[in-house]
Every structure is written in C-alpha cells, then in structure tokens.
Amino acid sequence: MPNIDVNGKMSIVNFGTTIFYFSYNTLIAFEAHGKLRIRENIWGPTTGKHLNLIDRDKSRRINAFEFKAYYETTFSW
C-alpha cells in the first residue's frame, strides 16, 4: 500500500522505492531508481514553491516533453 503525505496543496506518494510528487493534482516530479526527474515550472508561484521544496537547483528541471518521456520509459504500465 502506498504511503501518502499531504501537506496543504502538495502531496508526496511513496510507492515502494519510488516517490511521486504532486502539486495540487499534477505530477511535478518523481524519483525512481535513484534518479530525480523534476518539471520546470509552467504554472505559478505555489507550484514553484513545491518544486523548490523538492530541489532548489533550477538547472535540473526539464520540460514537459522530456518529463513525459522519462515517465513513460520508467513506468511502462
């Protein structure tokens, strides 16, 4: 069973060794196989705060197309 931590508008879901980060209902980052994949902020200041809580290094953030590609290759459900 996944462990879900909800803090206001941000949720963190631990599912085995994988961590999913949500701002509101949108997946903004995930960590799998020891690698963090984090989206660039295209939403607003609140999601920007959530992204900064996950990782302050903005140079690591990737666009939506890269994020989707990493997600689909990591999780082939």
Steps between C-alpha positions, in 0.01 A plus 500: 500500500640844413585750771339837426606824669283799423620844607250761392515507123799267462488121521783249520423138421753231593435185302770247579829660400333760278389844617243709312460872570177680420409867508125512532411199277789537254807278500796739515784262588584138566797312636563147375812286488687771691432769239287808550304633204352843566291723272567862424241734645237600245221551754552765765655602831342230718621217276835681481522476879421129482771448238749688719414274794586199285820646352612864491739445207302637204763376254375144562145574389380358171225597261170317465608289203815370672308438822233299319764297314684414824171408664390275215836320477522457878143381549368286220173400663 
